[in-house]
Amino acid sequence: MSHQLTRLLSIMARLRDPSQGCEWDLAQDFASIAPYTIEEAYEVADAIARNDMDDLRGELGDLLLQVVFHARMAEEAGHFAFEDVARAISDKMEARHPHIFGQAGGTMTPARWEDIKASERRQSGSQSAMDGVALALPALLRAEKLQKRAARDGFDWPDVAGPASKLREEMAELAEAAPAKREEEAGDLLFAAVNLVRAYGISPEDALRAANAKFERRYRAMEKQAGGSIAGLALEAQEELWQAVKAAED
């Protein structure tokens, strides 16, 4: 184990020391730390998106700290330690790459990869194709993963016409829904939209992230043209600014 990793593990052990540790760190548990773990993963992705390698180095350290924190709490409770975490992922990576670490040879294909993962799920006691799709995933990403799991069993539209028709159907149902049913119908609409985007071979998460960035960029440009804020403008004037910003990008 490297000196710096040993140092980090020692720091966490000191912070969690019952008699001389940090009060805040001692007060935490798995549930209270989980939101920070998710946040740090997103900050890693953000640094990558900005191609900021200095920031990425720091954010990866923050994410590693989360792993160390969880492992330390698990060790204190007698469940497992950091070494067990490292061993488990090492074993998994070797098992998932038999063409590299085993005697199987050949190349890794998507079908072979799915067979290996399906075998892992069976060995872990999985009883449904839906098992293992984490509940904590962002809803958009989880919808895509659930649909892909169903598609592996053949439960999928053969082309884009099916999901496109379903999306139109869900739009009509939302428009006609009673107030008590609107949230459910809105969810069905979003789920159908994910299915349609996926049918075009596009990642819904990536597509929406790009759309968010585009909207934010254009809105900031509108604000700049308006002298700092568009809040006092009539809707027609706001629309004119929006169209001007779009035209400038084109």
Buried (B, 14 or more C-beta within 10 A) or exposed (E): EEEEEEEBBEEBBEBBEEEEBEEEBEEBEEEEBEEBBBEBBEBBEEBBEEEEEEBBEBBBEBBEBBBBBBBBBBBEEEEBBBEEBBEEEEEEEEBBBBEEEEEEEEEBEEEBEEEBEEEBBEEEEEEEBEEEBEEEBEEBBBBBBBBBBBBEEEEBBEEBEBBBEBBEEBBEBBEEBEEEEEEEBBBBBBBBBBBBBBBEEEBBBEBBBEEEEEEEEBBEBBBEBBEEEBEEBEEEEBEBBBEEBEEEEE
